[in-house]
Amino acid sequence: MNYKKYEILEHPAELRLRIYGKTPEQLFSNAAEAMAQILSAEAAKFEIKNQKSKIKIDVKSIDINSLLVDFLSEILAKSQIDKSVYLVSNVNCQISDVKAELKATLIGYPIDHFDEDIKAVTYQDLNIQKIDGIWQTILVFDI
């Protein structure tokens, strides 16, 4: 079954997307890629082999939904501080009923300016589910 990485959904005040992945790790990676491409259209051209900087992050949360918001918020903060966009080259999730953890390697690419200003990653409509073998969720960015 073929599937999309993400699609932009219309929303009156925010940027709303549906994110897809074959695994939770791929869902998280695709969400980070979508955010990078929203921040800078140039991100679609970046290749891991031309990496500028590499950062390892470790994120812990209470559940998978919080983990996605915390993960993307961490990347967004780093993007704003470093004036860079980040793609994920490696992500590993461990999710249970009592905790959710993620370790990832981010590849940073400096940019001249942001095409869109994402103020925050929200919990609005966020509900990660596996449907017909594909992990998916709605993701809303406050812009």
Rosetta constraint file for C-alpha pairs under 8 A:
AtomPair CA 3 CA 20 HARMONIC 7.48 0.50
AtomPair CA 4 CA 20 HARMONIC 6.49 0.50
AtomPair CA 5 CA 19 HARMONIC 6.21 0.50
AtomPair CA 5 CA 20 HARMONIC 5.09 0.50
AtomPair CA 5 CA 21 HARMONIC 6.43 0.50
AtomPair CA 5 CA 27 HARMONIC 7.86 0.50
AtomPair CA 5 CA 30 HARMONIC 5.84 0.50
AtomPair CA 6 CA 17 HARMONIC 6.75 0.50
AtomPair CA 6 CA 18 HARMONIC 5.55 0.50
AtomPair CA 6 CA 19 HARMONIC 4.37 0.50
AtomPair CA 6 CA 20 HARMONIC 5.64 0.50
AtomPair CA 6 CA 30 HARMONIC 7.01 0.50
AtomPair CA 6 CA 31 HARMONIC 7.54 0.50
AtomPair CA 6 CA 34 HARMONIC 7.02 0.50
AtomPair CA 7 CA 17 HARMONIC 5.57 0.50
AtomPair CA 7 CA 18 HARMONIC 5.44 0.50
AtomPair CA 7 CA 19 HARMONIC 6.75 0.50
AtomPair CA 8 CA 15 HARMONIC 7.57 0.50
AtomPair CA 8 CA 16 HARMONIC 6.06 0.50
AtomPair CA 8 CA 17 HARMONIC 4.36 0.50
AtomPair CA 8 CA 18 HARMONIC 6.55 0.50
AtomPair CA 9 CA 15 HARMONIC 7.51 0.50
AtomPair CA 9 CA 16 HARMONIC 5.13 0.50
AtomPair CA 9 CA 17 HARMONIC 5.06 0.50
AtomPair CA 9 CA 18 HARMONIC 6.90 0.50
AtomPair CA 10 CA 15 HARMONIC 7.28 0.50
AtomPair CA 10 CA 16 HARMONIC 6.29 0.50
AtomPair CA 11 CA 15 HARMONIC 6.24 0.50
AtomPair CA 11 CA 16 HARMONIC 5.90 0.50
AtomPair CA 13 CA 142 HARMONIC 7.88 0.50
AtomPair CA 13 CA 143 HARMONIC 7.84 0.50
AtomPair CA 14 CA 140 HARMONIC 6.59 0.50
AtomPair CA 14 CA 141 HARMONIC 5.93 0.50
AtomPair CA 14 CA 142 HARMONIC 5.18 0.50
AtomPair CA 14 CA 143 HARMONIC 5.73 0.50
AtomPair CA 15 CA 140 HARMONIC 5.62 0.50
AtomPair CA 15 CA 141 HARMONIC 5.12 0.50
AtomPair CA 15 CA 142 HARMONIC 6.59 0.50
AtomPair CA 15 CA 143 HARMONIC 6.73 0.50
AtomPair CA 16 CA 138 HARMONIC 7.01 0.50
AtomPair CA 16 CA 139 HARMONIC 5.76 0.50
AtomPair CA 16 CA 140 HARMONIC 4.39 0.50
AtomPair CA 16 CA 141 HARMONIC 6.42 0.50
AtomPair CA 17 CA 138 HARMONIC 5.63 0.50
AtomPair CA 17 CA 139 HARMONIC 5.13 0.50
AtomPair CA 17 CA 140 HARMONIC 6.30 0.50
AtomPair CA 18 CA 136 HARMONIC 6.88 0.50
AtomPair CA 18 CA 137 HARMONIC 5.59 0.50
AtomPair CA 18 CA 138 HARMONIC 4.38 0.50
AtomPair CA 18 CA 139 HARMONIC 6.03 0.50
AtomPair CA 19 CA 27 HARMONIC 6.49 0.50
AtomPair CA 19 CA 30 HARMONIC 6.81 0.50
AtomPair CA 19 CA 31 HARMONIC 6.06 0.50
AtomPair CA 19 CA 136 HARMONIC 5.37 0.50
AtomPair CA 19 CA 137 HARMONIC 5.43 0.50
AtomPair CA 19 CA 138 HARMONIC 6.26 0.50
AtomPair CA 19 CA 139 HARMONIC 6.93 0.50
AtomPair CA 20 CA 26 HARMONIC 7.81 0.50
AtomPair CA 20 CA 27 HARMONIC 5.37 0.50
AtomPair CA 20 CA 30 HARMONIC 7.04 0.50
AtomPair CA 20 CA 134 HARMONIC 6.67 0.50
AtomPair CA 20 CA 135 HARMONIC 5.64 0.50
AtomPair CA 20 CA 136 HARMONIC 4.43 0.50
AtomPair CA 20 CA 137 HARMONIC 6.92 0.50
AtomPair CA 21 CA 25 HARMONIC 7.60 0.50
AtomPair CA 21 CA 26 HARMONIC 4.82 0.50
AtomPair CA 21 CA 27 HARMONIC 4.07 0.50
AtomPair CA 21 CA 28 HARMONIC 7.81 0.50
AtomPair CA 21 CA 30 HARMONIC 6.98 0.50
AtomPair CA 21 CA 134 HARMONIC 5.89 0.50
AtomPair CA 21 CA 135 HARMONIC 5.10 0.50
AtomPair CA 21 CA 136 HARMONIC 6.42 0.50
AtomPair CA 22 CA 26 HARMONIC 6.16 0.50
AtomPair CA 22 CA 27 HARMONIC 7.06 0.50
AtomPair CA 22 CA 133 HARMONIC 7.12 0.50
AtomPair CA 22 CA 134 HARMONIC 5.08 0.50
AtomPair CA 22 CA 135 HARMONIC 5.88 0.50
AtomPair CA 23 CA 27 HARMONIC 6.23 0.50
AtomPair CA 23 CA 134 HARMONIC 7.29 0.50
AtomPair CA 23 CA 135 HARMONIC 6.20 0.50
AtomPair CA 24 CA 28 HARMONIC 6.26 0.50
AtomPair CA 24 CA 93 HARMONIC 7.19 0.50
AtomPair CA 24 CA 135 HARMONIC 6.42 0.50
AtomPair CA 25 CA 29 HARMONIC 6.17 0.50
AtomPair CA 25 CA 91 HARMONIC 5.77 0.50
AtomPair CA 25 CA 92 HARMONIC 6.07 0.50
AtomPair CA 25 CA 93 HARMONIC 6.15 0.50
AtomPair CA 26 CA 30 HARMONIC 5.93 0.50
AtomPair CA 26 CA 91 HARMONIC 7.97 0.50
AtomPair CA 27 CA 31 HARMONIC 6.12 0.50
AtomPair CA 27 CA 135 HARMONIC 6.56 0.50
AtomPair CA 27 CA 136 HARMONIC 6.91 0.50
AtomPair CA 28 CA 32 HARMONIC 6.29 0.50
AtomPair CA 28 CA 68 HARMONIC 6.57 0.50
AtomPair CA 28 CA 91 HARMONIC 7.89 0.50
AtomPair CA 29 CA 33 HARMONIC 6.19 0.50
AtomPair CA 29 CA 87 HARMONIC 7.64 0.50
AtomPair CA 29 CA 88 HARMONIC 5.74 0.50
AtomPair CA 29 CA 91 HARMONIC 7.13 0.50
AtomPair CA 30 CA 34 HARMONIC 6.09 0.50
AtomPair CA 31 CA 35 HARMONIC 6.24 0.50
AtomPair CA 31 CA 72 HARMONIC 7.76 0.50
AtomPair CA 32 CA 36 HARMONIC 6.15 0.50
AtomPair CA 32 CA 72 HARMONIC 6.41 0.50
AtomPair CA 32 CA 75 HARMONIC 7.78 0.50
AtomPair CA 32 CA 86 HARMONIC 7.55 0.50
AtomPair CA 32 CA 87 HARMONIC 6.42 0.50
AtomPair CA 32 CA 88 HARMONIC 6.94 0.50
AtomPair CA 33 CA 37 HARMONIC 6.20 0.50
AtomPair CA 33 CA 43 HARMONIC 8.00 0.50
AtomPair CA 33 CA 86 HARMONIC 7.80 0.50
AtomPair CA 33 CA 87 HARMONIC 5.79 0.50
AtomPair CA 33 CA 88 HARMONIC 7.40 0.50
AtomPair CA 34 CA 38 HARMONIC 6.22 0.50
AtomPair CA 35 CA 39 HARMONIC 6.19 0.50
AtomPair CA 36 CA 40 HARMONIC 6.12 0.50
AtomPair CA 36 CA 41 HARMONIC 7.90 0.50
AtomPair CA 36 CA 43 HARMONIC 5.97 0.50
AtomPair CA 36 CA 85 HARMONIC 5.50 0.50
AtomPair CA 36 CA 86 HARMONIC 6.24 0.50
AtomPair CA 36 CA 87 HARMONIC 6.86 0.50
AtomPair CA 37 CA 41 HARMONIC 4.97 0.50
AtomPair CA 37 CA 42 HARMONIC 7.00 0.50
AtomPair CA 37 CA 43 HARMONIC 5.11 0.50
AtomPair CA 37 CA 44 HARMONIC 6.12 0.50
AtomPair CA 38 CA 115 HARMONIC 7.00 0.50
AtomPair CA 38 CA 116 HARMONIC 6.15 0.50
AtomPair CA 39 CA 85 HARMONIC 7.16 0.50
AtomPair CA 39 CA 114 HARMONIC 5.21 0.50
AtomPair CA 39 CA 115 HARMONIC 5.39 0.50
AtomPair CA 39 CA 116 HARMONIC 5.05 0.50
AtomPair CA 39 CA 117 HARMONIC 6.63 0.50
AtomPair CA 39 CA 118 HARMONIC 7.17 0.50
AtomPair CA 40 CA 85 HARMONIC 7.35 0.50
AtomPair CA 40 CA 111 HARMONIC 7.81 0.50
AtomPair CA 40 CA 113 HARMONIC 7.67 0.50
AtomPair CA 40 CA 114 HARMONIC 5.46 0.50
AtomPair CA 40 CA 115 HARMONIC 5.09 0.50
AtomPair CA 40 CA 116 HARMONIC 7.11 0.50
AtomPair CA 41 CA 115 HARMONIC 7.01 0.50
AtomPair CA 42 CA 46 HARMONIC 6.98 0.50
AtomPair CA 43 CA 85 HARMONIC 7.14 0.50
AtomPair CA 46 CA 50 HARMONIC 7.18 0.50
AtomPair CA 46 CA 51 HARMONIC 7.98 0.50
AtomPair CA 46 CA 109 HARMONIC 7.70 0.50
AtomPair CA 47 CA 51 HARMONIC 6.88 0.50
AtomPair CA 48 CA 89 HARMONIC 7.16 0.50
AtomPair CA 48 CA 107 HARMONIC 7.05 0.50
AtomPair CA 51 CA 107 HARMONIC 5.99 0.50
AtomPair CA 51 CA 108 HARMONIC 6.62 0.50
AtomPair CA 51 CA 109 HARMONIC 6.68 0.50
AtomPair CA 52 CA 107 HARMONIC 6.97 0.50
AtomPair CA 52 CA 108 HARMONIC 5.71 0.50
AtomPair CA 52 CA 109 HARMONIC 5.47 0.50
AtomPair CA 52 CA 110 HARMONIC 7.43 0.50
AtomPair CA 53 CA 107 HARMONIC 5.64 0.50
AtomPair CA 53 CA 108 HARMONIC 4.94 0.50
AtomPair CA 53 CA 109 HARMONIC 6.97 0.50
AtomPair CA 54 CA 105 HARMONIC 6.75 0.50
AtomPair CA 54 CA 106 HARMONIC 5.65 0.50
AtomPair CA 54 CA 107 HARMONIC 4.69 0.50
AtomPair CA 54 CA 108 HARMONIC 6.19 0.50
AtomPair CA 55 CA 105 HARMONIC 5.66 0.50
AtomPair CA 55 CA 106 HARMONIC 5.09 0.50
AtomPair CA 55 CA 107 HARMONIC 6.52 0.50
AtomPair CA 55 CA 108 HARMONIC 7.67 0.50
AtomPair CA 56 CA 103 HARMONIC 7.27 0.50
AtomPair CA 56 CA 104 HARMONIC 5.72 0.50
AtomPair CA 56 CA 105 HARMONIC 4.47 0.50
AtomPair CA 56 CA 106 HARMONIC 6.16 0.50
AtomPair CA 57 CA 103 HARMONIC 5.75 0.50
AtomPair CA 57 CA 104 HARMONIC 5.43 0.50
AtomPair CA 57 CA 105 HARMONIC 6.43 0.50
AtomPair CA 57 CA 106 HARMONIC 7.58 0.50
AtomPair CA 58 CA 101 HARMONIC 7.39 0.50
AtomPair CA 58 CA 102 HARMONIC 5.73 0.50
AtomPair CA 58 CA 103 HARMONIC 4.53 0.50
AtomPair CA 58 CA 104 HARMONIC 6.63 0.50
AtomPair CA 59 CA 67 HARMONIC 7.10 0.50
AtomPair CA 59 CA 70 HARMONIC 7.04 0.50
AtomPair CA 59 CA 71 HARMONIC 6.31 0.50
AtomPair CA 59 CA 101 HARMONIC 5.73 0.50
AtomPair CA 59 CA 102 HARMONIC 5.17 0.50
AtomPair CA 59 CA 103 HARMONIC 6.48 0.50
AtomPair CA 60 CA 67 HARMONIC 6.58 0.50
AtomPair CA 60 CA 99 HARMONIC 7.41 0.50
AtomPair CA 60 CA 100 HARMONIC 5.82 0.50
AtomPair CA 60 CA 101 HARMONIC 4.45 0.50
AtomPair CA 60 CA 102 HARMONIC 6.45 0.50
AtomPair CA 61 CA 66 HARMONIC 5.84 0.50
AtomPair CA 61 CA 67 HARMONIC 5.09 0.50
AtomPair CA 61 CA 70 HARMONIC 7.36 0.50
AtomPair CA 61 CA 99 HARMONIC 6.09 0.50
AtomPair CA 61 CA 100 HARMONIC 5.20 0.50
AtomPair CA 61 CA 101 HARMONIC 6.35 0.50
AtomPair CA 62 CA 66 HARMONIC 6.44 0.50
AtomPair CA 62 CA 67 HARMONIC 7.22 0.50
AtomPair CA 62 CA 98 HARMONIC 6.43 0.50
AtomPair CA 62 CA 99 HARMONIC 4.67 0.50
AtomPair CA 62 CA 100 HARMONIC 5.72 0.50
AtomPair CA 63 CA 67 HARMONIC 6.08 0.50
AtomPair CA 63 CA 95 HARMONIC 7.18 0.50
AtomPair CA 63 CA 96 HARMONIC 7.61 0.50
AtomPair CA 63 CA 97 HARMONIC 7.25 0.50
AtomPair CA 63 CA 98 HARMONIC 7.13 0.50
AtomPair CA 63 CA 99 HARMONIC 5.58 0.50
AtomPair CA 63 CA 100 HARMONIC 5.10 0.50
AtomPair CA 64 CA 68 HARMONIC 6.35 0.50
AtomPair CA 64 CA 95 HARMONIC 6.63 0.50
AtomPair CA 64 CA 100 HARMONIC 5.82 0.50
AtomPair CA 64 CA 128 HARMONIC 7.29 0.50
AtomPair CA 65 CA 69 HARMONIC 6.57 0.50
AtomPair CA 65 CA 123 HARMONIC 7.89 0.50
AtomPair CA 65 CA 126 HARMONIC 6.66 0.50
AtomPair CA 65 CA 127 HARMONIC 6.40 0.50
AtomPair CA 65 CA 128 HARMONIC 6.26 0.50
AtomPair CA 66 CA 70 HARMONIC 5.98 0.50
AtomPair CA 66 CA 123 HARMONIC 7.92 0.50
AtomPair CA 67 CA 71 HARMONIC 5.86 0.50
AtomPair CA 67 CA 100 HARMONIC 6.34 0.50
AtomPair CA 67 CA 101 HARMONIC 7.06 0.50
AtomPair CA 67 CA 102 HARMONIC 7.53 0.50
AtomPair CA 68 CA 72 HARMONIC 6.13 0.50
AtomPair CA 69 CA 73 HARMONIC 5.92 0.50
AtomPair CA 69 CA 121 HARMONIC 6.03 0.50
AtomPair CA 69 CA 122 HARMONIC 6.85 0.50
AtomPair CA 69 CA 123 HARMONIC 7.06 0.50
AtomPair CA 70 CA 74 HARMONIC 6.05 0.50
AtomPair CA 71 CA 75 HARMONIC 6.44 0.50
AtomPair CA 71 CA 102 HARMONIC 7.94 0.50
AtomPair CA 72 CA 76 HARMONIC 6.00 0.50
AtomPair CA 72 CA 121 HARMONIC 6.84 0.50
AtomPair CA 73 CA 77 HARMONIC 6.08 0.50
AtomPair CA 73 CA 120 HARMONIC 6.96 0.50
AtomPair CA 73 CA 121 HARMONIC 6.10 0.50
AtomPair CA 74 CA 78 HARMONIC 6.30 0.50
AtomPair CA 75 CA 79 HARMONIC 6.06 0.50
AtomPair CA 75 CA 86 HARMONIC 6.89 0.50
AtomPair CA 76 CA 80 HARMONIC 6.26 0.50
AtomPair CA 76 CA 118 HARMONIC 7.88 0.50
AtomPair CA 76 CA 120 HARMONIC 7.90 0.50
AtomPair CA 77 CA 81 HARMONIC 6.16 0.50
AtomPair CA 78 CA 82 HARMONIC 5.82 0.50
AtomPair CA 78 CA 83 HARMONIC 7.86 0.50
AtomPair CA 78 CA 84 HARMONIC 7.63 0.50
AtomPair CA 79 CA 83 HARMONIC 5.30 0.50
AtomPair CA 79 CA 84 HARMONIC 4.79 0.50
AtomPair CA 79 CA 85 HARMONIC 5.34 0.50
AtomPair CA 79 CA 86 HARMONIC 6.90 0.50
AtomPair CA 80 CA 84 HARMONIC 7.04 0.50
AtomPair CA 82 CA 110 HARMONIC 7.47 0.50
AtomPair CA 83 CA 110 HARMONIC 6.01 0.50
AtomPair CA 83 CA 111 HARMONIC 6.24 0.50
AtomPair CA 83 CA 112 HARMONIC 7.58 0.50
AtomPair CA 83 CA 113 HARMONIC 7.51 0.50
AtomPair CA 84 CA 108 HARMONIC 6.00 0.50
AtomPair CA 84 CA 109 HARMONIC 5.15 0.50
AtomPair CA 84 CA 110 HARMONIC 4.07 0.50
AtomPair CA 84 CA 111 HARMONIC 5.37 0.50
AtomPair CA 85 CA 108 HARMONIC 5.66 0.50
AtomPair CA 85 CA 109 HARMONIC 5.35 0.50
AtomPair CA 85 CA 110 HARMONIC 6.51 0.50
AtomPair CA 85 CA 111 HARMONIC 7.14 0.50
AtomPair CA 86 CA 106 HARMONIC 5.83 0.50
AtomPair CA 86 CA 107 HARMONIC 5.30 0.50
AtomPair CA 86 CA 108 HARMONIC 4.45 0.50
AtomPair CA 86 CA 109 HARMONIC 6.29 0.50
AtomPair CA 87 CA 106 HARMONIC 5.61 0.50
AtomPair CA 87 CA 107 HARMONIC 5.23 0.50
AtomPair CA 87 CA 108 HARMONIC 6.66 0.50
AtomPair CA 88 CA 104 HARMONIC 6.89 0.50
AtomPair CA 88 CA 105 HARMONIC 5.88 0.50
AtomPair CA 88 CA 106 HARMONIC 4.63 0.50
AtomPair CA 88 CA 107 HARMONIC 6.11 0.50
AtomPair CA 89 CA 104 HARMONIC 7.54 0.50
AtomPair CA 89 CA 105 HARMONIC 5.67 0.50
AtomPair CA 89 CA 106 HARMONIC 6.07 0.50
AtomPair CA 89 CA 107 HARMONIC 6.64 0.50
AtomPair CA 90 CA 104 HARMONIC 5.35 0.50
AtomPair CA 90 CA 105 HARMONIC 5.14 0.50
AtomPair CA 90 CA 106 HARMONIC 7.45 0.50
AtomPair CA 91 CA 102 HARMONIC 6.94 0.50
AtomPair CA 91 CA 103 HARMONIC 5.72 0.50
AtomPair CA 91 CA 104 HARMONIC 4.16 0.50
AtomPair CA 91 CA 105 HARMONIC 6.52 0.50
AtomPair CA 92 CA 102 HARMONIC 5.59 0.50
AtomPair CA 92 CA 103 HARMONIC 5.31 0.50
AtomPair CA 92 CA 104 HARMONIC 6.30 0.50
AtomPair CA 93 CA 100 HARMONIC 7.31 0.50
AtomPair CA 93 CA 101 HARMONIC 5.70 0.50
AtomPair CA 93 CA 102 HARMONIC 4.44 0.50
AtomPair CA 93 CA 103 HARMONIC 6.64 0.50
AtomPair CA 94 CA 100 HARMONIC 5.77 0.50
AtomPair CA 94 CA 101 HARMONIC 5.18 0.50
AtomPair CA 94 CA 102 HARMONIC 6.37 0.50
AtomPair CA 95 CA 99 HARMONIC 6.13 0.50
AtomPair CA 95 CA 100 HARMONIC 4.33 0.50
AtomPair CA 95 CA 101 HARMONIC 6.33 0.50
AtomPair CA 96 CA 100 HARMONIC 6.16 0.50
AtomPair CA 116 CA 143 HARMONIC 7.58 0.50
AtomPair CA 117 CA 143 HARMONIC 5.85 0.50
AtomPair CA 118 CA 141 HARMONIC 6.37 0.50
AtomPair CA 118 CA 142 HARMONIC 6.00 0.50
AtomPair CA 118 CA 143 HARMONIC 4.63 0.50
AtomPair CA 119 CA 141 HARMONIC 7.34 0.50
AtomPair CA 119 CA 142 HARMONIC 5.42 0.50
AtomPair CA 119 CA 143 HARMONIC 5.31 0.50
AtomPair CA 120 CA 141 HARMONIC 5.82 0.50
AtomPair CA 120 CA 142 HARMONIC 5.09 0.50
AtomPair CA 120 CA 143 HARMONIC 7.21 0.50
AtomPair CA 121 CA 139 HARMONIC 7.82 0.50
AtomPair CA 121 CA 140 HARMONIC 6.46 0.50
AtomPair CA 121 CA 141 HARMONIC 4.79 0.50
AtomPair CA 121 CA 142 HARMONIC 6.32 0.50
AtomPair CA 122 CA 126 HARMONIC 7.90 0.50
AtomPair CA 122 CA 139 HARMONIC 7.35 0.50
AtomPair CA 122 CA 140 HARMONIC 5.66 0.50
AtomPair CA 122 CA 141 HARMONIC 5.89 0.50
AtomPair CA 122 CA 142 HARMONIC 6.79 0.50
AtomPair CA 123 CA 139 HARMONIC 7.64 0.50
AtomPair CA 123 CA 140 HARMONIC 7.30 0.50
AtomPair CA 124 CA 139 HARMONIC 7.36 0.50
AtomPair CA 124 CA 140 HARMONIC 6.23 0.50
AtomPair CA 125 CA 138 HARMONIC 5.93 0.50
AtomPair CA 125 CA 139 HARMONIC 6.98 0.50
AtomPair CA 125 CA 140 HARMONIC 7.45 0.50
AtomPair CA 126 CA 137 HARMONIC 6.06 0.50
AtomPair CA 126 CA 138 HARMONIC 5.35 0.50
AtomPair CA 126 CA 139 HARMONIC 5.87 0.50
AtomPair CA 126 CA 140 HARMONIC 7.76 0.50
AtomPair CA 127 CA 137 HARMONIC 5.56 0.50
AtomPair CA 127 CA 138 HARMONIC 6.88 0.50
AtomPair CA 128 CA 135 HARMONIC 6.87 0.50
AtomPair CA 128 CA 136 HARMONIC 5.64 0.50
AtomPair CA 128 CA 137 HARMONIC 4.66 0.50
AtomPair CA 128 CA 138 HARMONIC 7.74 0.50
AtomPair CA 129 CA 135 HARMONIC 5.56 0.50
AtomPair CA 129 CA 136 HARMONIC 5.58 0.50
AtomPair CA 129 CA 137 HARMONIC 6.47 0.50
AtomPair CA 130 CA 134 HARMONIC 5.30 0.50
AtomPair CA 130 CA 135 HARMONIC 4.17 0.50
AtomPair CA 130 CA 136 HARMONIC 6.25 0.50
AtomPair CA 131 CA 135 HARMONIC 6.25 0.50
AtomPair CA 131 CA 136 HARMONIC 7.21 0.50
